[in-house]
Amino acid sequence: MKKADFTKPFAVKLGNEPLEVDVFNAITGLKYEEAELKNIPYQLSSKLTVRFIHLDDLMVNKMLTGRTKDKADVEELHKINIHSKDKGIIAALKKLFSNK
């Protein structure tokens, strides 16, 4: 990839369900500098730390897209967040990556 490839918004899907991950270089309603302050690091291995968007930022993004599926996702994310001791997303990620 060239540096110029990152000047325009793009999305890439990595992996396969249930471990499919969407990678974006820009999203609706959030600037990188803001997201970076609240990202959630997860030590995937001794050599790799993966950073995830904060749940609040993800929900804002999904609400602003206007897509029906994203609105439904927000409802589910809200339920997970309310009913989890450690705010849902972290627990879900730990469970997901520990079942390899």
N, C-alpha and C positions, 0 to 999 in steps of 0.2 A: 504494500500500500504506500501511496505517496502522501506527503503532508497535506496536499490539496484535497485528498479524499475525505478529510475530516472537517472541511470548511462548510459542508452542507449536511443537514440532518440525515441520519440513516439509522436503520435497525437491523440487527443480525440475530438469528435464532441459533443457539448452540445446544447440542445434545438432543435427546429424544425423551418423550413423556415416560415416566413422570418427572424426569430430571431436566426438562427443557428449560433453558434460560434465555430471556430476551435481553439483548445488550443494545442500548441506545446512546447516541452521543448528544442528544437533545430531546427534551420532553416538554409538553405543554405545561405552563404555569410554574416553572422552576428553573432557576439559573444554576449552573454547575457550582459556583462559589457558595450558594446557599445549601445545596445538597451535600457538598463536601463537609460542611460543618457538622452535619447530623448523621453522616453515613454510619452504617453498622458493620464493623469489621468482623469477619469470621475466619478463623485460622483453619483452612481446609487441609493443609498439610504443613510440615515443618518448613517448606519452601514457598508456600502460597497462601497469602491472605486475600480473601475475596471481600469486597466492600459492597454492601447492599443499601439501597435507598431506604430511608427511614419510613416507617409505616405512615406517618402523617403526610409526608411528601408524596408518597405513592397514592394515597387516597385523594389528595388535592389534584394530582395529575389525572387520575381516573375520573373525577367529577367534572373536570374541565374538557375532557375529550368529547362529551356529548353522546358517546356510544352507549346503547342499552346494556351491552355486556359489561362495560366498565362500571356503570351505575350498580348493577347487580353485584359485581366484585366488591364495590365499596361497602355494600350492606354486609356481605360475608366477612370482609376484613374487619369491619366494626364489631361484629359478633365475636370473632376470634379475639380481638383486642380486649373487649370487655370481660370475657370469661377466662382469661389466662392470667396466672400469677405473674409471669414475666413478660407480659404484653404480647403474647401470641406468636408474632413473627419469629422471634428468636427461638422459641421452643419448637416451632414448626421446622425451622431451618436445621436446628440441631438434630431433630428426629430424622429429617430427610437425609442429611449427610452421614448420619451414624449408621444407617441401614445399608451401607454399600456392600 
